[in-house]
């Protein structure tokens, strides 16, 4: 099942068949491409934190400040392993990686093992 994120009045999802970010303004009745930037790798998971949209990709953690239109590398260090999932608990970010569970207190710029 596709992960759906409510953000800025839109519903946002990863279309994993096409590796694109899509959005809907009508509750998911129709979907429009928002981002098809292959340079960020394969989109895996989305999360909202501190007014930003964050994505786990096959190349690391990326952030978007414009509802997923463009993405900037937030953390692409391989020392954490491959990122599989990212989620927020209100004040911290958490991520599951191929090397275990990590948390971040600086919006995903660096990570500490848990």
Secondary structure, DSSP 8 states (H G I E B T S, - for coil): ---EEEETTEEEEEETTTTEEEEESSTTSS-EEEE--GGG--EEEEEEETTEEEEEETTEEEEESSTTSS-EEEE--GGG--EEEEEE-SS-EEEEETTEEEEESSTTSS-EE-
